[in-house]
Structures are given as C-alpha cells and as structure tokens.
Amino acid sequence: MTSRMILVGGGNAHLQVLQKLLEEHSQNVEVLLISPSSRSYFSGMLAGFAEGIYTKEQISFDLRSLCKRAGIHFIQKEADRIYPEAHKLVCRDGAVYPFDYLSLDLGSDYGEEMLSAQRTGDKPLIERLEGLRDTTNPLIIGGGAASMELALSIQAYKRKTPIKGNVRLICEGKILPGSPKLTSKKMARLLRKSGVQFWENEHIKSTHDGYVLTDKNNKVRHTGIVGRETHEPNPIMKKSSLPLDKEGFILVNSFLQLAGHPNVFAAGEGAAILGEENMLKNHYCSIRQGEVLWNNILHLVHQEELEQFQPPKRNTFVLSTGFKEGFLLYGGMSMNNKQTWKMKNKMDKSFMDGFQLAH
C-alpha cells in the first residue's frame, strides 16, 4: 500500500529530502512538494550573493525541475491551514490535499523561505537585496548571525562600488545573542572596522517614512529595511493551532515530530527541538535535519524504530564577512580570516553540486 507524504516548503531540510529522492526513490511513498514559489534559494550563499560574489542562478534551485527528476509531484500553491487529526492540508485557493504524513520546512524570518516564498514588502528578499545594496543607507534589523552576514556583505559590496553611505544595523539585544561575550565583542569590532553603523540594546518604537525611532529616542535614517526585530511564526502555524515555543518556532521532539501528531514533522530554521533551546538555527543544522527527516518518514511508513536528531555538541558555523573572509564560530572560539571563507565556500558549493550529480 502506498502512503502519501506532503512536503510543505522548499527549505534546506526539504532540499536534502529531494536529494535523497534523486538518489533513490521509495516505491512505497507518494511524495508531493507544495510551495508558493517554484524557485528556492540556498540561505548559506545569500551573503555571497548580496556582496556580488554569486549570481541568483548560482544560489538557487528550480523546485519544479528537481521534483520532476526525483519522480515526485510539485504543486505551486500557498499552504494555508493544516488539520492534523483529519489528515488534510488546505491551500489558500481552497484546494484540499489529504495526507498520511506531512512535513513543514517554512524557515524563520531570516531563513531560506524568506528568500522565496515569504515576502518582505511586496517582493521576495532576494529581489529587494538587489535594490537595497545600491542605496546609501540600507537598514538591517536583528542581531543574529544572518543579520551580521547581510550587513557585512552589503557593506563589502558598497566598498567595491562608488556607492556612498553605510549599512546600518539595529538589534534589541547584543550582537550575536547566545554567543560568548568575547565573540560578540569580536563581531562588534569587525562591524566597526567594515564601516557598518550599529546600535545594540535598542528597540524600534515606531517606523516612519525614511527613518525609524528607537526606545532611546534615536532617529535612524535609512533607504530601505531588511529583517524584523523579533521572530514571527508563519501564519499557517497559528491558523492550524500547532505547538509553538515562546519565540514562535514550531515545537518538535528529537525525532522531528510535532507533539501529539506523530505523522506531522517539522524541520529547518523555523523549528525548535524540545530540550535543545540553545541550539543555533542555521542552514548547516537544517541540512543535517533533512537526512534524519527522510529516514524517519520511511521508518514510520515501515513501522520501524525512529532515529533521533543529534544536534552538534558545539555550535559550529562560518559567517561570510566580506572580501572572501569568514567568521568561524566553534563553541566559545571564533576567528575571522580568508581560510575559513574558503572552507565555507567549498562546503556550500559541494551542497549545490550534489543536486547536479544526483541523477
């Protein structure tokens, strides 16, 4: 008997599932991928795109084409609501899709889905970045890793061109929250050295035409905004009454299943694992979750024991900081040099090449 699996969203974890399907398709599972956009962007290379190192084509995937190669169905629609007990997914246009199993990879505010499906203003982020980086004072909101990458990469782009002005950044806490104090100080020095103007521990009180006002009565002028100060869950999560943590991320257990709904999974930068509150959410982690996700779907279909996702013991990743330099974070250690960027570039390109090699 064939079971139906619906993948909602084209994020990094689901891209990993697609890669598995490109290598070997399961005959016992009918897979559908539903996404409002037929193109997905790899968030790990977004900073390189913002700096002008990569083109849109080099960091993107044609989901329709990938699904066709993998032998699964692609449906370009926006998911609106999930009824886990009834095993039904309803799209914005009213179309209903029954499922046996379902997986959500909807990203976070700064995650991969923001680049393609979710909107910032009236355009996807990837398109807004092309215009913003050519303006004098783009404003990045947020103190996390993705915000640091965007600020430094756009600043590097501006330094390579005759465009005047500086990137500006506001975060309601400290730089790189959750990181050791020394790491935050290193990143702050790097921002200053690069020419990024930033304000820590300030909350945006009001937004006006051409400027924002903070709770410290700081009037920060800008020529466009990217990001949000706090995470907001995708509307489908609220409409479906899915379990969320206090930050608005969807809650899953170590098997990536939703509490009370073992047939519904969630992964990627928009998911939070119970008991792993300090785990940093980034594309490296999403890719690793994708492998466990697909294995567990197959195990559930065949009534086999599920596999637990094991987060890395130390938070390890590399941020692109401009001019082909990378900021390596490994537990409490950090460094910024060209060698770490080369390592990151090799890993990112290897991930992208995997979709070309798998036939």
ZAMARPA-456335 format. One line per 10 residues: number of its first residue (from 1); their letters; for each residue x, y, z of N, C-alpha, C. Coordinates in steps of 0.2 Angstrom, whole numbers, plus 2048, in hexadecimal, padded with zeros to 3 digits. Atoms other than C-alpha are relative to their C-alpha. Example, Ala and Ser with C-alpha at 12.3 -4.5 7.8 and 13.67 -1.06 7.14 Angstrom:
2
1) AS) 804:7FA:800:83E:7EA:827:804:806:800 | 7FC:7FA:7FF:844:7FB:824:7FC:805:803
//
This chain:
359
1) MTSRMILVGG) 804:7FA:800:800:800:800:804:806:800 | 7FC:7FA:801:807:811:7FB:7FD:806:805 | 802:7FB:7FC:807:81F:808:801:807:7FD | 7FF:7F9:803:806:832:803:803:804:806 | 7FC:7FB:7FC:813:83E:80A:800:807:7FD | 800:7F9:803:811:851:808:806:804:804 | 7FB:7FB:7FE:820:85C:80A:7FE:807:7FF | 802:7F9:801:81B:86E:80D:806:805:801 | 7FB:7FC:800:828:87A:809:806:7FE:7FD | 7FA:802:803:838:87A:7FF:807:802:804
11) GNAHLQVLQK) 7FA:7FE:7FC:845:87D:80D:805:7FB:800 | 7FA:804:800:856:875:810:7FF:7F9:802 | 802:807:7FD:84F:866:81A:7FD:7FC:7FA | 804:803:805:843:862:80C:804:7FF:7F9 | 7FB:801:805:851:865:7FF:804:7F9:801 | 7FC:806:7FF:85A:857:807:7FC:7FA:7FF | 805:805:802:84B:84C:806:800:7FF:7F9 | 800:800:808:84A:850:7F3:807:7FC:7FE | 7FA:803:802:85C:84B:7F2:800:7F8:801 | 801:807:7FF:859:83A:7FA:7FB:7FD:7FB
21) LLEEHSQNVE) 805:803:805:84A:837:7EE:804:800:7F9 | 7FC:800:806:856:83C:7DF:804:7FA:800 | 7FC:806:7FF:861:82E:7E5:7FD:7F9:7FF | 804:806:800:854:821:7E8:7F9:801:802 | 807:7FF:7FE:841:823:7E8:7FD:7FA:803 | 803:805:7FC:837:819:7F4:7F9:7FE:7FC | 806:802:804:829:80F:7EB:7FA:800:805 | 806:801:7FB:81E:80E:7FB:7FE:807:802 | 803:7FA:7FE:81C:821:7FD:7FF:805:7FA | 801:7FA:805:814:82E:7F1:801:806:803
31) VLLISPSSRS) 7FE:7FA:7FD:81C:83E:7F4:7FE:806:7FC | 802:7F9:803:815:850:7F1:804:805:803 | 7FD:7FA:7FD:81E:860:7F3:7FC:806:7FE | 805:7FB:802:813:86F:7F5:804:807:803 | 7FD:7F9:7FF:81B:881:7F4:7FD:805:7FC | 803:7FA:804:815:892:7EF:805:802:7FB | 7FB:7FE:805:825:894:7E5:803:7FA:7FD | 7FC:805:804:82D:889:7D8:807:800:801 | 7F9:7FF:7FF:83E:88F:7DD:802:801:807 | 7FE:7FF:7F9:847:88D:7ED:807:802:800
41) YFSGMLAGFA) 7F9:7FE:7FF:857:895:7F3:803:7FE:806 | 7FC:803:7FB:865:88E:7FD:802:806:805 | 7FF:7FB:7FB:866:899:80D:808:801:801 | 7F9:800:7FF:878:894:80F:804:804:7FC | 7FC:7FC:805:87E:89E:800:7FC:807:7FF | 804:7F9:801:872:8AD:802:805:806:801 | 7FB:7FA:7FF:880:8B8:809:805:801:7FA | 7FC:7FF:806:88B:8B4:7FA:7FD:803:7FA | 804:7FD:805:87D:8B9:7EF:800:807:801 | 801:7F9:7FE:87A:8C9:7F8:807:804:7FF
51) EGIYTKEQIS) 7FA:7FD:801:88D:8CD:7F6:802:800:7F9 | 7FE:800:807:88D:8C9:7E4:804:7FA:7FE | 7FC:806:801:897:8B9:7E5:7FD:7FB:7FC | 804:804:803:889:8AE:7DF:7FA:803:7FC | 806:7FE:804:87B:8B0:7D2:7FA:7FC:803 | 806:803:7FE:869:8AC:7D6:800:7F8:7FE | 800:807:803:86B:89C:7CB:804:7FC:804 | 7FB:804:7FC:87A:896:7D5:7FD:7FE:807 | 802:802:7F9:870:896:7E6:7F9:7FE:800 | 807:802:800:85F:890:7E0:7FF:7F9:7FD
61) FDLRSLCKRA) 803:807:802:855:880:7DC:7FA:801:7FC | 806:800:804:848:87E:7CF:7FC:7FA:803 | 803:805:7FC:83C:874:7DB:7FC:7FB:7FB | 805:804:805:830:86E:7CC:805:7FB:7FD | 7FC:805:803:83F:867:7C3:803:7FB:804 | 7FD:805:7FB:847:85F:7D2:7FA:7FA:802 | 805:804:7FF:836:857:7D6:7FF:7FB:7FA | 801:805:806:834:850:7C4:805:7FB:800 | 7FB:805:800:845:848:7C5:800:7FB:806 | 801:804:7FA:841:841:7D6:7FA:7FB:800
71) GIHFIQKEAD) 806:805:801:831:839:7D0:7FB:802:805 | 805:7FE:7FB:826:843:7DC:7FC:806:7FD | 804:7FB:803:818:850:7D9:802:807:803 | 7FF:7F9:7FD:81B:863:7DB:7F9:803:7FF | 806:7FC:800:80C:86E:7DF:801:807:802 | 7FF:7FA:7FE:80E:880:7DE:7FA:804:803 | 805:7FD:7FC:802:886:7EB:802:802:807 | 7FE:7FD:7F9:802:88F:7FC:7FC:7FC:805 | 803:804:7FA:7FE:883:80B:7FD:805:805 | 804:7FB:7FC:7F1:88C:816:7FF:7FD:807
81) RIYPEAHKLV) 802:803:7F9:7EC:880:824:800:7F8:800 | 7FF:807:800:7EF:86E:82A:7FB:7FE:805 | 805:804:7FC:7E2:862:832:804:7FA:802 | 7FC:806:7FF:7EE:855:83A:7FB:7FA:802 | 804:805:7FF:7E0:84B:841:7FC:7FD:7FA | 803:802:806:7D7:84A:831:804:7FE:7FA | 7FB:801:805:7E7:848:827:7FF:804:7F9 | 801:7FC:806:7E3:856:81B:804:807:800 | 7FC:7FA:801:7ED:865:815:7FB:805:7FB | 804:7FC:804:7E3:874:80E:804:806:7FE
91) CRDGAVYPFD) 7FC:7FA:803:7EB:881:802:7FC:806:800 | 803:7FA:800:7E7:893:800:7FA:801:7FC | 806:800:805:7DC:890:7F1:7FB:7FB:802 | 806:805:7FE:7D1:883:7FA:802:7F9:7FF | 7FF:807:802:7D9:874:7F3:802:7FC:806 | 7FF:805:7FA:7DA:865:7FF:804:7FA:7FE | 7FB:806:801:7E8:858:800:800:7FC:806 | 7FF:805:7FA:7E6:849:80B:807:7FD:800 | 7F9:803:7FF:7F6:841:812:800:7FB:805 | 7FF:805:7FA:7FC:833:81C:806:803:804
101) YLSLDLGSDY) 7FA:7FC:7FC:80C:83D:821:801:806:7FD | 7FF:7F9:802:810:84F:820:807:803:803 | 7FA:7FD:7FE:820:859:822:800:807:7FF | 800:7F8:801:822:86C:825:808:802:800 | 7FA:7FD:800:832:875:820:7FF:807:7FE | 803:7F9:802:82C:887:820:805:805:802 | 7FB:7FB:7FF:83C:890:826:7FE:804:806 | 801:7FB:7FB:83E:89E:832:800:807:7FD | 800:7F9:803:83E:8B1:82F:806:801:7FC | 7FA:7FF:804:850:8B0:829:802:7FA:7FD
111) GEEMLSAQRT) 7FE:807:803:84F:89E:823:7FF:800:7F8 | 800:801:808:84E:897:811:7F9:802:7FD | 807:7FE:803:83B:899:80F:7FF:807:7FF | 801:7F8:801:83C:8AC:811:803:802:7F9 | 7FD:7FE:806:846:8AC:801:7FC:7FE:7FA | 804:802:806:839:8A4:7F6:7F9:801:801 | 807:800:7FF:828:8A1:7FD:7FD:806:804 | 803:7FA:7FC:826:8AE:80B:802:806:7FD | 7FF:7FA:803:826:8C0:807:802:805:805 | 7FE:7FB:7FC:82F:8CF:80E:7FD:806:7FC
121) GDKPLIERLE) 803:7FA:805:824:8DE:807:7FC:7FC:7FB | 803:803:806:81E:8D9:7F6:804:7FC:7FC | 7FB:804:804:82D:8CF:7F0:803:7FB:804 | 7FC:805:7FC:837:8C0:7F5:806:804:802 | 7FA:7FC:7FE:846:8C5:7FF:806:800:7FB | 7FA:800:804:852:8BF:7F2:800:806:7FB | 800:7FB:805:84B:8CC:7E6:801:807:803 | 7FF:7FA:7FD:84A:8DA:7F3:808:801:802 | 7F9:7FF:7FF:85D:8D7:7F7:803:803:7FA | 7FD:7FD:806:861:8DB:7E5:800:808:800
131) GLRDTTNPLI) 801:7F9:800:85A:8EC:7E7:803:804:806 | 7FE:7FD:7FA:85E:8F0:7F9:808:801:800 | 7F9:800:800:871:8EC:7F7:802:806:7FC | 7FE:7FA:804:871:8FB:7EA:7FE:806:803 | 802:7FA:7FD:86A:907:7F6:805:802:806 | 7FA:7FD:7FB:874:912:803:800:7FD:807 | 800:802:7F9:86E:90C:814:7FA:7FB:801 | 804:806:7FE:865:8FB:814:800:7FE:807 | 800:802:7F9:85F:8F6:825:7FE:7F9:801 | 802:807:7FE:860:8E4:82C:7FE:800:807
141) IGGGAASMEL) 802:800:7F9:856:8E0:83B:801:7F9:803 | 7FE:806:7FD:85C:8D2:846:807:7FF:802 | 7F9:801:7FD:86B:8CC:850:803:7F9:7FF | 7FE:807:801:86C:8BA:84A:805:7FF:7FB | 7FA:801:804:879:8B2:83F:7FE:802:7F9 | 802:7FE:806:86F:8B5:82F:800:807:7FF | 800:7F9:801:86D:8C7:832:807:803:800 | 7F9:7FE:801:880:8C8:835:803:7FF:7F9 | 7FE:801:806:883:8C0:825:7FE:805:7FA | 803:7FB:805:877:8CB:81B:804:807:801
151) ALSIQAYKRK) 7FD:7F9:7FF:87E:8DB:823:807:800:7FD | 7F9:800:802:890:8D7:820:801:7FF:7F8 | 800:801:807:88D:8D0:80E:7FE:806:7FC | 803:7FA:804:883:8DF:808:805:806:801 | 7FB:7FB:7FF:890:8EA:810:806:7FF:7FC | 7FA:802:804:89E:8E1:807:7FE:802:7F8 | 802:7FE:806:894:8E3:7F7:800:807:7FE | 7FF:7F8:800:893:8F6:7FA:807:802:7FF | 7F9:7FE:800:8A5:8F7:7FD:804:7FE:7F9 | 7FD:802:806:8A9:8EF:7EC:7FD:804:7FA
161) TPIKGNVRLI) 804:7FC:805:89D:8FB:7E3:801:807:802 | 800:7F9:7FE:89C:90E:7E2:7FA:803:804 | 806:7FE:7FC:88C:90E:7ED:802:802:807 | 7FE:7FD:7F9:88E:919:7FC:7FB:7FE:805 | 805:801:7FA:886:917:80D:803:7F9:804 | 7FE:806:7FC:887:909:81A:7FA:7FC:802 | 806:804:7FD:87C:8FA:81F:7FF:801:807 | 802:7FF:7F9:873:8FC:82F:7FD:7FA:803 | 803:806:7FC:86E:8EF:83C:7FE:802:807 | 803:7FF:7F9:863:8EF:84B:7FE:7F9:803
171) CEGKILPGSP) 803:806:7FD:860:8E1:857:7FE:801:807 | 803:7FF:7F9:856:8E0:867:804:7FD:806 | 7FC:803:7FB:863:8D6:870:807:801:7FE | 7F9:7FF:802:876:8D4:86E:801:7FD:7F9 | 7FE:803:806:87F:8CF:85E:801:7F8:801 | 7FF:807:800:87E:8BC:85B:7FE:7FD:807 | 802:802:7FA:873:8B8:86A:800:7F9:801 | 7FF:807:7FF:876:8A7:872:807:7FE:7FF | 7F9:802:800:889:8A8:86E:804:803:806 | 7FC:7FD:7FB:897:8AB:87A:801:807:7FF
181) KLTSKKMARL) 7FF:7F9:800:89A:8BD:87F:806:802:7FB | 7FA:7FE:804:8AB:8BD:876:7FF:7FF:7F9 | 802:800:807:8A3:8B7:866:7FC:806:7FE | 804:7FA:802:897:8C5:866:804:806:7FF | 7FB:7FB:801:8A5:8D1:869:804:800:7FA | 7FC:801:806:8AF:8CA:85B:7FC:802:7FA | 804:7FE:806:8A0:8CC:84F:7FE:807:800 | 802:7F8:800:89C:8DE:855:806:803:7FD | 7FA:7FC:803:8AE:8E3:851:801:7FF:7F9 | 800:801:807:8AD:8DB:840:7FB:804:7FC
191) LRKSGVQFWE) 805:7FB:802:89D:8E5:83D:803:807:7FF | 7FE:7F9:800:8A5:8F5:842:806:801:7FA | 7FA:800:805:8B5:8F1:837:7FD:800:7F9 | 803:801:807:8AA:8ED:828:7FC:807:7FE | 804:7FA:801:8A0:8FE:82A:7F9:7FF:801 | 807:801:7FF:890:8F6:82F:7FE:804:807 | 802:7FD:7FA:887:902:83B:7FA:7FC:804 | 805:804:7FC:87D:8F9:849:7FF:802:807 | 803:7FE:7F9:873:8FB:859:7FE:7F9:803 | 802:806:7FC:872:8ED:866:7FB:802:805
201) NEHIKSTHDG) 805:7FF:7FB:864:8EB:873:7FB:806:7FF | 805:7FA:802:858:8F7:86A:7FA:7FC:7FD | 806:802:803:846:8F3:866:7FD:805:7FB | 804:7FB:804:83D:8FB:857:7F9:801:803 | 806:7FD:7FD:82F:905:85E:7FB:801:7FB | 804:7FE:805:828:90B:84E:804:801:7F9 | 7FD:7FF:807:82B:90B:83B:7FD:805:7FC | 803:7FA:804:829:91A:830:803:800:7F9 | 7FD:7FF:807:82D:91F:81E:807:802:800 | 7F8:7FE:801:840:91E:81C:803:800:807
211) YVLTDKNNKV) 7FC:801:7FA:844:91B:82F:7FC:7FC:805 | 803:804:7FB:840:911:83E:802:804:807 | 7FF:7FD:7FA:83F:917:850:801:7FB:806 | 7FF:806:7FB:846:90C:85E:7FE:803:807 | 803:7FF:7F9:841:90B:871:805:805:803 | 7FB:7FB:7FD:851:916:875:7FF:807:7FC | 801:7FA:804:84A:924:869:805:801:7FB | 7FB:7FF:806:857:920:85C:7FD:800:7FA | 804:800:807:851:925:84B:805:7FE:7FB | 7FB:804:805:85A:919:83E:7FD:801:7F9
221) RHTGIVGRET) 802:800:807:858:91E:82C:802:7FB:7FC | 7FE:806:804:858:911:81F:7FD:801:7F9 | 802:800:807:855:90E:80C:7FC:7F9:7FF | 803:806:801:84C:8FD:80F:802:7FB:806 | 7FF:804:7FA:84A:8F0:81C:800:7F8:7FE | 800:807:800:84E:8DD:81D:800:7FD:807 | 800:803:7FA:849:8D2:82B:7FB:802:805 | 805:7FE:7FB:83E:8D2:83A:804:800:807 | 7FC:800:7FA:843:8D5:84C:7FE:7FA:804 | 802:806:7FC:83A:8C6:853:7FD:7FB:7FB
231) HEPNPIMKKS) 803:805:804:835:8B5:84B:7F9:800:800 | 808:801:801:823:8B3:845:7FF:7FA:7FD | 801:806:803:81D:8A2:841:7FC:801:7FA | 804:800:806:816:89E:830:7F8:800:802 | 807:800:7FE:803:8A1:830:7FD:7F9:800 | 803:807:800:7FF:88F:82C:801:7FD:807 | 7FF:803:7F9:806:88A:83E:7FA:803:804 | 805:7FD:7FB:7FA:896:847:7F9:7FD:7FE | 806:802:802:7EB:891:83C:7FF:7F9:801 | 801:807:7FF:7EE:87F:83E:801:7FE:808
241) SLPLDKEGFI) 7FF:801:7F9:7F1:881:851:805:7FA:802 | 7FA:804:7FF:802:878:850:804:802:806 | 7FC:7FE:7FA:80D:877:860:806:804:7FE | 7FA:7FB:802:819:886:860:803:801:807 | 7FD:7FE:7FA:826:88B:86D:7FF:808:801 | 801:7F9:7FE:827:89C:875:803:805:7FA | 7FD:7FC:805:831:8A3:866:7FC:800:7F9 | 804:801:806:824:89D:859:802:7FB:7FB | 7FE:806:804:82D:88E:852:7FC:7FA:802 | 804:806:800:824:87E:84F:804:7FB:804
251) LVNSFLQLAG) 7FC:805:7FB:828:871:85D:7FF:7F9:7FD | 7FF:807:802:82E:860:859:804:7FC:805 | 7FC:804:7FC:835:851:862:807:7FF:7FD | 7FA:801:803:846:84A:85F:800:7FC:7F9 | 801:804:806:83F:83F:851:7FD:805:7FA | 802:7FB:805:839:850:848:7F8:7FF:7FF | 808:801:800:826:84B:84C:7FD:806:804 | 804:7FB:7FC:819:858:852:7FD:7FC:806 | 803:803:7FA:813:854:864:7F9:7FE:7FF | 807:802:801:803:84A:863:7FE:7FE:7F9
261) HPNVFAAGEG) 802:801:807:804:848:850:806:7FC:7FD | 7FA:804:802:811:83A:84C:801:800:7F8 | 7FF:800:808:80D:83B:839:801:807:7FD | 7FE:7F9:802:811:84E:838:807:801:803 | 7FA:7FE:7FF:823:853:837:802:807:7FF | 7FE:7F9:802:82C:864:837:808:800:801 | 7F9:800:800:83E:868:834:802:807:7FD | 7FE:7FA:802:849:876:82F:801:806:805 | 7FF:7FA:7FB:84C:888:836:7FA:802:803 | 806:7FE:7FC:83A:88A:83B:7FE:7FB:805
271) AAILGEENML) 802:805:7FB:83A:87B:846:804:800:806 | 7FC:800:7F9:83F:879:859:7FF:7F9:803 | 800:806:7FD:844:869:861:7FF:800:807 | 800:800:7F8:83E:866:873:806:7FE:803 | 7FA:801:7FD:84C:866:87E:807:802:7FD | 7FA:7FD:803:858:86E:872:7FF:807:7FE | 802:7F9:801:853:880:875:806:804:7FE | 7FA:7FC:801:866:886:873:803:7FE:7F9 | 7FD:802:807:868:87E:862:7FF:805:7FB | 800:7FA:805:86C:88B:855:7FC:7FD:7F9
281) KNHYCSIRQG) 803:802:807:861:88A:845:803:803:7FA | 7FD:7FE:806:86A:88B:835:800:7FB:7FB | 801:804:806:86B:883:824:804:7F9:801 | 7FD:806:7FF:878:876:82A:7FC:7FB:804 | 804:805:7FC:86D:86F:837:7FA:7FE:7FC | 806:802:804:85E:86F:82B:802:7FB:7FB | 7FE:805:805:867:865:81E:801:7F9:804 | 7FF:806:7FC:86C:858:82C:7F9:7FD:802 | 806:802:7FE:85A:858:832:7FC:7FC:7FA | 803:803:806:854:854:820:802:7F8:7FF
291) EVLWNNILHL) 7FE:807:801:85E:843:820:7FC:7FC:805 | 804:803:7FB:855:83E:830:7F9:800:7FF | 808:800:802:844:844:82A:7FE:7FB:7FC | 802:805:805:844:839:81B:800:7F9:803 | 800:807:7FE:84A:82A:824:7FB:7FE:805 | 805:801:7FB:83D:82C:832:7F9:7FF:7FC | 806:801:804:82F:82E:825:800:7F9:7FD | 800:807:803:834:81D:81D:800:7FB:806 | 801:805:7FB:836:815:82E:7F9:800:803 | 807:800:7FE:825:81B:833:7FB:7FC:7FB
301) VHQEELEQFQ) 803:804:805:81E:814:823:800:7F9:801 | 7FE:807:7FF:826:803:826:7FF:7FE:807 | 801:801:7F9:822:804:839:807:7FD:803 | 7FA:801:7FD:834:804:83D:802:805:805 | 7FE:7FC:7FA:83D:80C:84C:803:807:7FD | 7FE:7F9:802:840:81F:849:807:802:802 | 7F9:7FD:7FE:851:828:849:7FF:807:803 | 800:7FA:7FC:854:836:855:805:805:7FC | 7FB:7FB:803:85C:846:84E:804:802:806 | 7FB:7FE:7FB:86C:84A:857:803:806:7FE
311) PPKRNTFVLS) 7FD:7FA:802:870:85C:857:808:800:801 | 7F9:800:7FF:883:860:856:801:802:808 | 7FE:7FF:7F9:88B:860:868:802:808:800 | 7FD:7F9:800:893:871:863:7FC:804:7FA | 803:7FC:805:88A:87F:859:806:802:7FB | 7FB:7FF:805:895:87F:849:7FD:803:7FA | 802:7FD:806:893:88A:83A:804:806:7FE | 7FC:7FA:802:89B:897:82F:7FC:805:7FD | 804:7FA:803:894:8A8:82B:805:803:7FB | 7FD:7FC:805:899:8B1:81B:800:807:802
321) TGFKEGFLLY) 800:7F9:7FE:8A0:8C2:820:803:805:7FB | 7FE:7FC:806:8A5:8C9:80F:807:7FF:7FE | 7F9:801:803:8B4:8C9:804:803:7F9:801 | 7FF:807:7FF:8B4:8B6:805:804:7FE:806 | 7FD:802:7FA:8B8:8B5:817:7FA:7FD:804 | 805:804:7FD:8AE:8AA:823:801:801:808 | 800:800:7F9:8AA:8AC:836:7FE:7F9:803 | 802:807:7FE:8AB:89A:83D:7FE:801:808 | 802:801:7F9:8A2:896:84D:800:7F9:802 | 800:807:7FE:8A6:886:856:800:800:807
331) GGMSMNNKQT) 801:800:7F9:89F:885:867:801:807:803 | 7FE:7F9:7FD:8A7:894:871:805:803:7FC | 7FA:7FD:804:8B5:896:864:7FD:804:7F9 | 801:7FD:806:8B4:8A2:855:806:803:7FD | 7FB:7FC:804:8BF:8A9:847:7FE:802:7FA | 802:7FD:807:8BE:8B3:837:806:800:7FC | 7FB:800:805:8C9:8AF:828:7FE:7FD:7FA | 802:802:807:8C9:8AA:816:800:7F8:800 | 800:807:801:8CD:898:819:7F9:7FD:802 | 807:802:7FD:8BC:896:823:7FB:801:7FA
341) WKMKNKMDKS) 804:7FE:805:8B3:89E:814:801:7FA:7FA | 7FF:805:805:8BB:891:808:7FD:7FA:802 | 803:806:7FD:8B5:883:813:7F8:801:7FF | 808:7FF:801:8A3:88A:813:7FE:800:7F9 | 802:800:807:8A3:88D:800:801:7F9:7FD | 7FF:807:803:8A9:87B:7FD:7FA:7FC:802 | 806:804:7FE:89B:874:808:7FA:802:7FD | 806:7FE:803:88E:87F:801:7FF:7FE:7F8 | 800:802:807:893:87B:7EF:7FF:7F8:7FF | 801:808:800:894:868:7F3:7F8:7FF:801
351) FMDGFQLAH) 807:801:7FF:882:869:7F9:7FC:802:7FA | 803:7FE:806:87C:872:7E9:802:7FB:7FB | 7FE:805:805:886:866:7DE:7FD:7F9:801 | 803:806:7FF:87E:857:7E6:7F9:7FF:7FC | 807:801:804:86D:85B:7DD:802:800:7F9 | 7FF:801:807:876:85B:7CD:803:7F9:7FE | 7FD:807:800:87F:84B:7D0:7FB:7FA:800 | 805:806:7FE:870:841:7D6:7FB:800:7FA | 804:801:806:867:83A:7C7:7FC:7FA:801
//
